[in-house]
Each structure stands twice: as C-alpha cells, then as structure tokens.
C-alpha cells in the first residue's frame, strides 16, 4: 500500500545504510502521545531519494516492510488537492477556522468527535455514520476533484511501483480512502502521521496465520471482515500502541512527512497513529492507494469506489 502525504516540499539525503540493524535514522529519540498513553522512544524513519537504485529499494522494502520516498510527486499538485478537499468537507460543517486558507487547514477548535471519518473509529466509539460532516466526507470520495487527483497520482506512481514490485502490469486499484486527522499540513513528527512498528511485517504475517486458523469455520464474508467475531472493535490489533510495541520488543518509527512524499508499506506492516498535536492546529490529510500486478489474482473488493452504492466493503455500512 502507498500513502500519499499532504504538506510542504523538501529533499533530505538518506542516511548511509551499511550495517544497519534498524530502519530508523540516527536521531534523538522522542515521545508521542498515543490514545492509550505515551509512546516513548520513537525514532525517525530513514528517508530515501527517488533516484535510489531499484535493487536497493527492493531490498529495503523486503527487509524493512516500509520505505519512505521523498519528493516522488509534484508538491504543488498535492497542496492544491489538500486545499480543494478541505474546502469541500468544510462546506457547512465548520471544520476550518473562519477566515483561514483551506490549504493551511487550520482546525476550528470544535469538538473533534464531530469530525471523525466514517468507519472503524466511529464504530469503536459507538457513533453512527451520519451527520453533515460524514455526508461530506463520503461524497468527497466520489467527487471529480478527488477522482482526478487520485487517478493522476496513481498513473504517475504505477511505473515506480512496477519497478519496486517487479510487476508485469502495475495498476492502482480504483478504491482508495482519504484520511483526515484533527487538528497536519506539514505533518511534523507530532502531527498525527502514520507510525510504524520496526520490521513488524514479520509480526503481521504471524497474526495473519493465526487469524486464518481462528476464522477457519466462519463464512467467506465473515472471514475477510475486519469486524468479525474474532477481531477487536474497530478492527485493531491493540488499542495501546506503546504496550503492543513493548510486548514485541520493537520501537515505533515516524517521519516528518512533506508534500510530494510517498510511503510504501507491506500489507503485513503493523502501523498506527498518534494524536495530532501540531503546534499550529493544522489538520493532517493523506490518502491510501493500493497497487497490484493486474496479471495476477487480486482482491476485487478494491475495484469499487469507496462508499459507492456497489461498495462491498464494511466501511460503507451505516449503523
């Protein structure tokens, strides 16, 4: 999966990778505020340049489960979409602070529960998927603004993903999800961007194997559901990221993500999000994209637009 990030451009040279035992760059450790308490000793992901040799990209992706590529997309295109999207969901909802530029994404300060996206988090908190903001968030996925952006970005990334995955026919699947965290434009390390558990794709594979055994007697529909009887509410592995990391003896990693950056991670990679504590009250925006080799079997649920009438995924269900 690739995550396209929305904030300002910058180009950082990668740290030398010889004799590495971790995917963290050399840096001072930091603490983030998780939803179940402090996540301590978080380290920085190591950024890579788009012109990194493909053999090195593949090695890093295979060994680490995640790679963060700087400046892979045009930052101006990403910023424009950020402003267009936030203006769209702000219409009538009061998401943004009055008199501010939507590109800046300054949060209005209203109760954050009013602006939870439809799906897992709302379900876990016992909230129904309704209200004007939910309606605007759902409609944004079918809007021309988002579809044009997503399709353009997907086509731009397909050759890179094809080289990375050694695909015969690289294809960005139609279904994708927009993410919003209240109150990161620049997605600083404290801005609520994704955090990754160090080399946890190995752990993810173990969980997948265990769930396959647990779910063996369920119907096909229930077996592939993130909300079946064997899953925690919200589809999570654990609500306490700090405890989960300590249990597995792994550190959490984060990046100072910027406009035009793309993070690619394995579907088995354990990831989470800390609270958005951006010092300027900026909203974080990102979008998830999935890529497959069209010449091989793939999950056809991802060929439907998110929240469309034909979407078979549980995210469209309302309570």
Secondary structure by P-SEA (a helix, b strand, c coil): cbbbbbbbbbbbbbcccccccccccccccccccccccccccccccccccccccaaaaaaaaaaccbbbbcccccaaaaaaaaaaaaaaaacccccccccccccccccccccccccccccaaaaaaccccccaaaaaaaaaaacaaaaaaaaaaaaaaaaaaaaaacccccccccbbbbbbcccccccccccccccccccaaaaaaaaaaaaaaaacccccccccccccccccccccccccaaaaaaaacbbbbbccccccbbbbbcccccccccccccccbbbbbbbbbbbcccccccccccccccccccccccccccc
